[in-house]
Amino acid sequence: MLLRFTKMHGLGNDFVVVDLITQRFSLQEKHIRKLADRHFGIGCDQVLVVETPSRPDVDFRYRIYNGDGNEVEQCGNGARCFAKYVFDKKLTGKKRIKVETNTGILELSFTDNNQVRVNMGKPLLDPETIPFQADARAAVVLDEARYLEAARKNAHFLLTEMRREDGSFYRTRRNGRSHLDAYLEDYAFVTQGLLDLFEADGDPRWLKAAQEIQRNDARRAWPWATEAWLTVTAAR
């Protein structure tokens, strides 16, 4: 059976969009992996699926799958492509729509210059719900040991379960398995989190890990670079 799809991108983040409203297809993990394969398939960062909603107060169901076939919760660039797709394909005539996701409802709207604006919902600002970097900073600001312990556990997990032997990182993990190559900004976030943790407890292993990541990251981004620099505040 043939499956119709559309290839799109948002700021270079590329997607395969599949409409399961106007066509019927039982999309399985094996199909998603094949679509996302850049050598033997179409190739994309994620597969976006358009479905009918399960509730009457929204317009569509928006589902996102990583290249390994696992369903994920959110993608802002994908949401922008999703809105353009359903409007261009005349699945809706609205300039403001609500879509159902695994984490709740997203509001997507078109601006006067035909750009898509995404309301990603209320951000999570509680340190206990934001791992690693927020925990490390909260430990310093609030002087609570539970945040420092949480940051240490998260740092240990990232360095032991999400990092390969060559120093590169995975981006996602599910069912005990790590998946997908980390993006360049992921290395920056991990490095900053380790520096925040070093400033919080003074343990030199976090600084050493941050320096190693920074050096590897520099070589990855700029192969001609021979050195990298870090500036940190003196440990408390």
C-alpha positions in Angstrom: 0.0 0.0 0.0 1.3 3.4 -0.9 1.7 6.1 1.8 1.5 9.8 0.9 3.8 12.1 2.8 5.3 15.6 2.7 8.9 16.6 3.5 9.2 19.8 5.4 11.6 21.7 7.6 11.6 24.4 10.3 15.0 26.2 10.7 16.7 23.1 9.3 14.9 20.7 11.7 13.5 18.4 9.0 10.3 16.3 9.1 8.3 13.8 7.2 4.6 14.7 7.6 2.0 11.9 7.2 -1.7 12.7 7.0 -3.8 10.0 8.5 -7.1 11.9 8.1 -7.4 11.6 4.3 -5.7 8.3 4.1 -5.8 5.1 6.1 -2.6 3.4 7.2 -1.5 1.5 10.3 1.8 3.4 11.0 4.1 1.2 13.0 7.6 1.6 14.4 9.2 -0.2 11.5 7.5 2.2 9.0 8.7 5.3 11.0 12.3 3.9 11.2 12.2 3.3 7.4 10.9 6.8 6.6 13.4 8.5 8.9 16.4 6.5 7.5 18.6 9.0 5.6 20.3 6.2 3.6 17.5 3.9 2.6 14.4 5.9 3.3 13.3 9.5 3.0 15.4 10.9 5.9 14.3 13.2 8.7 14.8 14.2 12.3 11.2 13.3 13.2 8.0 11.9 11.6 4.9 14.1 12.3 1.4 12.5 12.1 -1.8 14.4 11.5 -4.8 12.6 13.1 -8.4 13.3 14.0 -8.6 14.5 17.7 -10.0 12.4 20.5 -11.9 15.4 22.0 -14.3 17.9 20.5 -12.7 21.1 21.6 -9.5 20.7 19.5 -9.0 20.6 15.7 -6.3 17.9 15.2 -4.2 15.4 17.0 -0.5 16.0 16.6 1.9 13.1 17.1 5.7 13.2 17.0 8.0 10.2 16.5 11.8 10.2 16.6 13.8 8.4 14.0 14.0 5.3 16.1 10.2 4.9 16.1 9.6 6.2 19.7 6.9 8.7 20.2 7.9 11.9 22.0 6.0 14.7 23.6 6.8 18.0 21.9 8.6 19.8 19.1 8.2 23.5 18.5 9.6 23.5 14.9 7.5 20.5 14.1 4.4 22.3 15.4 5.0 25.2 13.0 5.3 22.8 10.1 2.2 21.0 11.3 0.2 24.2 11.2 1.4 25.1 7.7 0.7 21.6 6.5 -2.9 21.4 7.6 -3.6 24.9 6.3 -1.9 24.4 2.9 -3.6 21.0 2.4 -6.9 22.6 3.2 -7.6 20.4 6.1 -8.6 23.6 7.9 -9.3 27.1 6.9 -8.7 28.5 10.4 -5.8 30.8 11.1 -5.8 29.8 14.7 -6.0 26.1 15.7 -5.7 23.9 18.7 -4.0 20.6 18.5 -3.9 17.7 20.9 -0.5 16.3 22.0 0.8 13.8 24.5 1.5 16.7 27.0 -1.7 18.7 26.5 -3.1 21.3 24.0 -1.0 23.5 21.8 -2.3 26.7 20.2 -1.0 27.4 16.7 -1.7 30.6 14.8 -0.7 32.5 11.7 0.6 36.0 11.9 -0.2 38.8 9.4 3.0 38.0 7.4 2.0 34.3 7.3 4.4 33.1 9.9 3.3 30.5 12.5 3.3 31.3 16.1 3.3 28.5 18.7 2.0 28.8 22.2 3.9 26.0 23.9 2.0 26.3 27.2 3.1 27.2 30.7 6.8 26.5 31.3 7.8 24.3 34.2 9.9 26.3 36.6 9.9 24.1 39.7 13.5 22.9 40.1 12.3 19.4 41.0 10.6 19.1 37.5 13.7 20.5 35.6 16.7 18.1 36.0 20.3 18.9 36.5 21.0 22.6 35.8 18.0 23.9 37.7 18.8 21.6 40.6 22.4 22.8 40.8 21.4 26.5 40.8 18.6 25.9 43.2 21.0 24.2 45.6 23.1 27.4 45.7 20.2 29.9 45.9 17.9 27.9 48.2 20.7 26.1 50.2 18.8 22.9 50.2 20.7 19.6 50.1 17.9 17.7 48.2 18.5 19.8 45.1 22.2 19.3 45.2 21.8 15.5 45.5 19.3 15.5 42.6 21.8 17.4 40.4 24.6 14.9 41.3 22.4 12.0 40.4 21.4 13.6 37.1 25.0 14.4 36.2 26.1 10.9 37.0 23.3 9.5 34.8 24.2 11.8 31.9 27.9 10.9 32.1 27.4 7.1 32.5 24.2 6.3 30.5 24.0 9.0 27.9 27.6 9.3 26.8 29.4 7.0 24.5 33.0 5.8 24.9 34.2 8.4 22.3 32.7 11.2 24.4 29.7 11.9 22.2 26.2 12.0 23.7 22.8 10.5 23.0 19.8 12.8 22.9 17.0 10.6 24.1 16.4 7.5 26.3 13.5 5.2 26.6 12.9 1.7 28.0 16.4 1.5 29.2 18.0 2.3 25.9 19.7 5.6 24.7 18.8 6.8 21.2 19.7 9.4 18.6 22.8 11.6 18.4 22.8 14.7 20.6 22.6 18.2 18.9 25.3 20.8 19.3 23.2 22.8 21.8 22.8 19.7 24.0 26.6 19.7 24.6 26.4 23.3 25.6 23.5 22.6 28.1 25.3 19.7 29.6 28.5 21.6 29.9 26.8 24.6 31.6 25.0 22.2 34.0 28.3 20.6 35.0 29.8 24.0 35.6 26.8 25.0 37.8 27.2 21.8 39.7 30.9 22.4 40.2 30.1 25.8 41.6 27.6 24.3 43.9 29.7 21.6 45.5 33.3 22.3 44.4 33.8 18.7 43.2 36.6 18.9 40.5 35.2 15.9 38.6 32.4 18.0 37.3 34.8 20.7 36.1 37.0 18.0 34.4 33.9 16.5 32.7 32.8 19.9 31.4 36.3 20.6 30.1 36.4 17.2 28.3 33.0 17.9 26.7 34.0 21.4 25.7 37.2 20.1 24.0 35.3 17.3 22.2 32.5 19.7 21.2 35.0 22.2 19.8 36.6 19.5 17.6 33.2 18.3 16.5 32.0 21.7 15.5 35.3 23.2 14.3 37.7 20.3 13.3 40.5 22.8 12.8 40.3 24.0 16.4 43.1 22.9 18.7 42.0 24.5 22.0 38.9 25.5 23.9 38.4 27.8 26.9 36.1 27.7 29.9 35.5 30.5 32.3 34.0 29.6 35.7 33.3 31.3 38.9 35.4 30.2 41.9 33.8 27.3 43.7 32.0 28.1 46.9 
